[in-house]
Amino acid sequence: MSRFIESIKKDFTLMAILLIPMAVALNFVGGSLALALKLPLYLDSIGTFLVAMLAGPWVGAVTGALSLLVVSATDPTSLPWTMLAAFMGAVVGIMARRGMFTRWWKIIVSILIVVLASVLAVVAIRYIVFGGFSSHVSSVIAAAMIAAGSPFWLAQMVSSFLLELPDKTLTVLVVVFVIRAMSERYLLKFSNGRVFVDARRAAKLRAGKGADAAAAARSGEPAVASGPTTTDASTESR
Amino acid sequence: MTSVTMAPEAPAAAGSRLARLHPLTQLGIVGLLALAALLFEWPVGVAVAVVSFVLAAAAGRAAAFFRVWWKTILVLCLIILVLQTFFIPGETVVAELGPLRATQEGLDKGIGFAGRVAGIGSAVLLLTVILDVHRLVLALEQRGVNPRVTYVILATVNIIPEMRKRMTVIMDAQRSRGIETDADVWVRARAFIPTIGPLILTSIVSVEEKALTLESRGFSIRGPRTSLESLDDPAGERALRKALIVIAVLVVVGGVLQWVL
């Protein structure tokens, strides 16, 4: 148990703690920017996802919960969504720790998982807390679908999926691009930074190997020389 | 969108007894109100909403309370009521409106949810108009909460206005470079990235600078700290908080009994 608590504490590095308020503010500003541009998206979890990817599920969950508490200060009816935001922070953090945001095919799979998790959580919270309908656009869509004869749960799922898919896709992509732009020195200050740095080095090696193989194919010799160096580098970086 | 809790002068402006209470006492009162609304049927929720409004008025913040209240809580409750009434299937049809049928079952369910939402929402809103985050943080520190936790709370409250200002500057700058912020939805969506991008990058850089500044001022040092401000916690309030805890336990027991019986 104490080892478990220690492992949580390790995620809360000084940099992670300083990033939390920034991320909460980013969520807040992203959300109000989406409103100002009149976009049909929330875009209020960029900060949460950024922190979750860099510092893991616990810091991500704290960031998500805190963001919604701040929103609740201006709109008390947002309070139940605190659970959703914390859950999403944790989901993204767990996936990031498993290296799910390092290669493009993994990122696409991750986006689908994130959207699915979000839809399920939204529908569950909306049903438990508000009885199925809230003051959001997706509730209007759900109501229209039910009026058109669609079953209750299908309407709930489809209506929130329509909003979550573009929203979470854009959010994940923005954060992935931001992390790609970060220096290794900066990444390593966070507990998950190692995952991204390793992936970056592996990608570089793959690219190098690909180039070697291409060069070898051109010269008609097999590319062997790059083999041992690859394994060395990857064991060393663990 | 300026929140009352984010204005440091909020309690001074109020100056009433309720606003001067110890932050933990305020939390206790609001928590008890919300708990009662959560555990009992909708009439209690409505009563909690009324009590919250009266308390906010007693603190001299009725206007601030009502302005947020009708725009968020009242609107949501009406939506819940209408949508539940028309879209929850039931046997007893109360009214018909074109293809839509209002059912008694839906109406009952709607009133139940709306009452709870109104009660809990109003209690939380009461907290936001009487609680001063700076005093809360001070109270937490005096009770030995890790300064890292209190830093996160305080910094969050302080950074948001600063960040909003930065966003306005970036948006103006990008607009002056010819970015469209009022065209159709695709054009507006494309304006999102060049606005949020610089904001993310500058905040990331500033995090590192903040880390250096805080480290050089002994942020992660261990040991006791002193505060520039002081916070009264009179014996009467400590007794009041104990009473609140006892009442809360009774409310929980009552609520559970009501479910069981």
Boltz contact constraints between the chains, C-beta under 6 A:
constraints:
  - contact:
      token1: [A, 14]
      token2: [B, 211]
      max_distance: 6.0
  - contact:
      token1: [A, 15]
      token2: [B, 211]
      max_distance: 6.0
  - contact:
      token1: [A, 17]
      token2: [B, 148]
      max_distance: 6.0
  - contact:
      token1: [A, 18]
      token2: [B, 207]
      max_distance: 6.0
  - contact:
      token1: [A, 18]
      token2: [B, 210]
      max_distance: 6.0
  - contact:
      token1: [A, 18]
      token2: [B, 211]
      max_distance: 6.0
  - contact:
      token1: [A, 19]
      token2: [B, 207]
      max_distance: 6.0
  - contact:
      token1: [A, 20]
      token2: [B, 152]
      max_distance: 6.0
  - contact:
      token1: [A, 21]
      token2: [B, 152]
      max_distance: 6.0
  - contact:
      token1: [A, 21]
      token2: [B, 155]
      max_distance: 6.0
  - contact:
      token1: [A, 21]
      token2: [B, 156]
      max_distance: 6.0
  - contact:
      token1: [A, 21]
      token2: [B, 159]
      max_distance: 6.0
  - contact:
      token1: [A, 22]
      token2: [B, 203]
      max_distance: 6.0
  - contact:
      token1: [A, 22]
      token2: [B, 207]
      max_distance: 6.0
  - contact:
      token1: [A, 24]
      token2: [B, 156]
      max_distance: 6.0
  - contact:
      token1: [A, 25]
      token2: [B, 159]
      max_distance: 6.0
  - contact:
      token1: [A, 25]
      token2: [B, 160]
      max_distance: 6.0
  - contact:
      token1: [A, 25]
      token2: [B, 163]
      max_distance: 6.0
  - contact:
      token1: [A, 28]
      token2: [B, 160]
      max_distance: 6.0
  - contact:
      token1: [A, 29]
      token2: [B, 163]
      max_distance: 6.0
  - contact:
      token1: [A, 29]
      token2: [B, 167]
      max_distance: 6.0
  - contact:
      token1: [A, 30]
      token2: [B, 196]
      max_distance: 6.0
  - contact:
      token1: [A, 37]
      token2: [B, 188]
      max_distance: 6.0
  - contact:
      token1: [A, 39]
      token2: [B, 189]
      max_distance: 6.0
  - contact:
      token1: [A, 73]
      token2: [B, 3]
      max_distance: 6.0
  - contact:
      token1: [A, 73]
      token2: [B, 5]
      max_distance: 6.0
  - contact:
      token1: [A, 73]
      token2: [B, 128]
      max_distance: 6.0
  - contact:
      token1: [A, 74]
      token2: [B, 3]
      max_distance: 6.0
  - contact:
      token1: [A, 75]
      token2: [B, 72]
      max_distance: 6.0
  - contact:
      token1: [A, 76]
      token2: [B, 121]
      max_distance: 6.0
  - contact:
      token1: [A, 76]
      token2: [B, 124]
      max_distance: 6.0
  - contact:
      token1: [A, 76]
      token2: [B, 125]
      max_distance: 6.0
  - contact:
      token1: [A, 77]
      token2: [B, 72]
      max_distance: 6.0
  - contact:
      token1: [A, 77]
      token2: [B, 73]
      max_distance: 6.0
  - contact:
      token1: [A, 77]
      token2: [B, 76]
      max_distance: 6.0
  - contact:
      token1: [A, 77]
      token2: [B, 121]
      max_distance: 6.0
  - contact:
      token1: [A, 79]
      token2: [B, 124]
      max_distance: 6.0
  - contact:
      token1: [A, 130]
      token2: [B, 80]
      max_distance: 6.0
  - contact:
      token1: [A, 130]
      token2: [B, 113]
      max_distance: 6.0
  - contact:
      token1: [A, 131]
      token2: [B, 84]
      max_distance: 6.0
  - contact:
      token1: [A, 131]
      token2: [B, 109]
      max_distance: 6.0
  - contact:
      token1: [A, 131]
      token2: [B, 113]
      max_distance: 6.0
  - contact:
      token1: [A, 133]
      token2: [B, 80]
      max_distance: 6.0
  - contact:
      token1: [A, 133]
      token2: [B, 83]
      max_distance: 6.0
  - contact:
      token1: [A, 135]
      token2: [B, 75]
      max_distance: 6.0
  - contact:
      token1: [A, 135]
      token2: [B, 76]
      max_distance: 6.0
  - contact:
      token1: [A, 135]
      token2: [B, 79]
      max_distance: 6.0
  - contact:
      token1: [A, 143]
      token2: [B, 83]
      max_distance: 6.0
  - contact:
      token1: [A, 143]
      token2: [B, 87]
      max_distance: 6.0
  - contact:
      token1: [A, 146]
      token2: [B, 87]
      max_distance: 6.0
  - contact:
      token1: [A, 178]
      token2: [B, 200]
      max_distance: 6.0
